[in-house]
């Protein structure tokens, strides 16, 4: 029964931020159910909420069962009528009994409602209801990476996506309902697909087994940029992901290594937070990334570059905490039509409640009468997903950029490092080009430079969005920052890759570049002061669930 209480908690929690996926993985809610089961129950119930409320209201259950809240009644009725396994609770549980006492009435109202819609079967009814559900606006498709550690593009085309048309444009995919079987094969990142934004794959065999991973296109850039072309990959040593949880970029890097026959490469993944470390370990297991060694509760800034374990590390991937100003919220916390404690007139059915009774449309976070007690957030709770915050707070951005600079400089101090990628999901120049300029001002003398556009892997070389130039829309008022900016050459800005939120490519806002050491110069960069490393690299909310 915990599944239904947990679902009510997720829907009723008054959080101002976070997607549905981030909420079901949020440790501060002390949920007992498996996140995948929670997500499936909520998203499936949301598909049929108006119809289910009609059936419940016409059966008059809430008036007869005062212990049932509207949200619990909706969730339980969904599983009673539509789930093959029925209600996931003991047959003696009082809430299950509260529904099953009225199973004849519910079945009768279901049959009448189905026949009114001229549907011969339940499956035909569900298809009709899903097609009639108005889609929420999306500026992004649902991005799906084929996990080549467990599957292949050809295999998924013959199974998970066997009925899909593969020649759709991004614009068509974004505009399509979840019932549409259309997809786009991404031209920039291998083994990446775009499908309609409301498509739910969490119940598919491929998702459950880790053969497909929901990961934003922009989030796939760092591992691909770090690994380079095939010939360059043959020169790779071991790798470190310095800010790894939840692990999508980490597993992507491991997959790229294996695709190119480099099963000898080790990948070390750092995660400072205890709970996020466990999530990272689970993700590596689920994705089949056995080559990844998770350094649990390990702050990257406290990692010694001279540790013998890392003597063969040549490539480092860094995606540190940032403002999250580039994240496009999926807005997938459903707004449900809830049943009422009496009959309502629906599709010609007589009304027993007051003539003005209607199903109640509740906004997200407005289930106060249904909200179970939620414990206060603890110190160990994993932060929730970053959400887009386009506000420009110079003090906050300065603190973030200082931390980001320290993390990159620490990576450059590893003795045999030759490639380091730096990425953020921020649109702010302070966290992107200015961080790069600050690092280059000292790193150039040590043999480090940016990987030029013409040197990047083919799919990224052709990406048109590059480091921004100063315009009337992009200005730097601080004289020191302006002087720092002026040190970046046009080639440096071209070496930086940007993705724009809500752009025609369907990505979130993102920035990534790659530092390379082209000379065999003994590193003289000092490792950052580990005393200051007590500042968490996850100070900002950086939880993205399993859908980066």
Rosetta blueprint (number, residue, H / E / L):
1 X L
2 X H
3 X H
4 X H
5 X H
6 X H
7 X H
8 X H
9 X H
10 X H
11 X H
12 X H
13 X L
14 X L
15 X L
16 X L
17 X L
18 X L
19 X L
20 X H
21 X H
22 X H
23 X H
24 X H
25 X L
26 X L
27 X H
28 X H
29 X H
30 X L
31 X L
32 X L
33 X L
34 X L
35 X H
36 X H
37 X H
38 X H
39 X H
40 X H
41 X H
42 X H
43 X H
44 X H
45 X H
46 X H
47 X H
48 X L
49 X H
50 X H
51 X H
52 X H
53 X H
54 X H
55 X H
56 X H
57 X H
58 X H
59 X H
60 X L
61 X H
62 X H
63 X H
64 X H
65 X L
66 X L
67 X L
68 X L
69 X L
70 X H
71 X H
72 X H
73 X H
74 X H
75 X H
76 X H
77 X H
78 X H
79 X H
80 X H
81 X H
82 X H
83 X L
84 X L
85 X L
86 X L
87 X L
88 X L
89 X L
90 X L
91 X L
92 X L
93 X L
94 X H
95 X H
96 X H
97 X H
98 X H
99 X H
100 X H
101 X L
102 X L
103 X H
104 X H
105 X H
106 X H
107 X H
108 X H
109 X H
110 X H
111 X H
112 X H
113 X H
114 X H
115 X H
116 X H
117 X L
118 X L
119 X L
120 X L
121 X L
122 X H
123 X H
124 X H
125 X H
126 X H
127 X H
128 X H
129 X H
130 X H
131 X H
132 X H
133 X L
134 X L
135 X L
136 X L
137 X L
138 X L
139 X L
140 X L
141 X L
142 X E
143 X E
144 X E
145 X E
146 X E
147 X L
148 X L
149 X L
150 X L
151 X L
152 X L
153 X H
154 X H
155 X H
156 X H
157 X H
158 X H
159 X L
160 X L
161 X L
162 X L
163 X L
164 X L
165 X E
166 X L
167 X E
168 X L
169 X L
170 X H
171 X H
172 X H
173 X H
174 X H
175 X H
176 X L
177 X L
178 X L
179 X L
180 X L
181 X L
182 X E
183 X E
184 X E
185 X E
186 X L
187 X L
188 X L
189 X L
190 X L
191 X L
192 X E
193 X E
194 X E
195 X E
196 X L
197 X L
198 X L
199 X L
200 X L
201 X L
202 X L
203 X L
204 X L
205 X H
206 X H
207 X H
208 X H
209 X L
210 X L
211 X L
212 X E
213 X E
214 X E
215 X L
216 X L
217 X L
218 X H
219 X H
220 X H
221 X H
222 X H
223 X H
224 X H
225 X H
226 X H
227 X H
228 X L
229 X L
230 X H
231 X H
232 X H
233 X H
234 X L
235 X L
236 X L
237 X L
238 X E
239 X E
240 X E
241 X E
242 X L
243 X L
244 X L
245 X L
246 X L
247 X L
248 X H
249 X H
250 X H
251 X H
252 X H
253 X H
254 X H
255 X H
256 X H
257 X H
258 X H
259 X H
260 X L
261 X L
262 X L
263 X L
264 X L
265 X L
266 X L
267 X E
268 X E
269 X E
270 X E
271 X E
272 X L
273 X L
274 X H
275 X H
276 X H
277 X H
278 X H
279 X H
280 X H
281 X H
282 X H
283 X H
284 X H
285 X H
286 X H
287 X H
288 X L
289 X L
290 X L
291 X L
292 X E
293 X E
294 X E
295 X E
296 X E
297 X L
298 X L
299 X L
300 X H
301 X H
302 X H
303 X L
304 X L
305 X L
306 X L
307 X L
308 X H
309 X H
310 X H
311 X L
312 X L
313 X E
314 X E
315 X E
316 X E
317 X E
318 X E
319 X L
320 X L
321 X L
322 X L
323 X L
324 X L
325 X L
326 X L
327 X L
328 X L
329 X L
330 X L
331 X L
332 X L
333 X L
334 X L
335 X L
336 X L
337 X E
338 X E
339 X L
340 X L
341 X L
342 X L
343 X L
344 X L
345 X L
346 X L
347 X L
348 X L
349 X L
350 X L
351 X L
352 X L
353 X L
354 X L
355 X L
356 X L
357 X L
358 X L
359 X L
360 X E
361 X E
362 X L
363 X L
364 X L
365 X L
366 X L
367 X L
368 X H
369 X H
370 X H
371 X L
372 X L
373 X L
374 X L
375 X L
376 X L
377 X L
378 X L
379 X L
380 X L
381 X L
382 X L
383 X L
384 X L
385 X E
386 X L
387 X L
388 X L
389 X L
390 X L
391 X L
392 X L
393 X L
394 X H
395 X H
396 X H
397 X H
398 X H
399 X H
400 X H
401 X H
402 X H
403 X H
404 X H
405 X H
406 X H
407 X H
408 X H
409 X H
410 X H
411 X H
412 X H
413 X L
414 X L
415 X L
416 X L
417 X L
418 X L
419 X E
420 X E
421 X E
422 X E
423 X E
424 X E
425 X L
426 X L
427 X L
428 X L
429 X H
430 X H
431 X H
432 X L
433 X H
434 X H
435 X H
436 X H
437 X H
438 X H
439 X H
440 X H
441 X H
442 X H
443 X H
444 X H
445 X H
446 X H
447 X L
448 X E
449 X E
450 X E
451 X L
452 X L
453 X H
454 X H
455 X H
456 X L
457 X L
458 X H
459 X H
460 X H
461 X H
462 X L
463 X L
464 X L
465 X L
466 X E
467 X L
468 X L
469 X L
470 X L
471 X L
472 X L
473 X L
474 X L
475 X L
476 X L
477 X L
478 X L
479 X H
480 X H
481 X H
482 X H
483 X H
484 X H
485 X H
486 X H
487 X L
488 X L
489 X L
490 X H
491 X H
492 X H
493 X H
494 X H
495 X H
496 X L
497 X E
498 X E
499 X E
500 X L
501 X L
502 X L
503 X L
504 X L
505 X L
506 X L
507 X L
508 X L
509 X L
510 X E
511 X E
512 X E
513 X E
514 X E
515 X E
516 X E
517 X E
518 X L
519 X L
520 X L
521 X L
522 X L
523 X L
524 X L
525 X L
526 X L
527 X L
528 X L
529 X L
530 X L
531 X L
532 X H
533 X H
534 X H
535 X L
536 X L
537 X L
538 X L
539 X L
540 X L
541 X L
542 X L
543 X E
544 X L
545 X L
546 X L
547 X L
548 X L
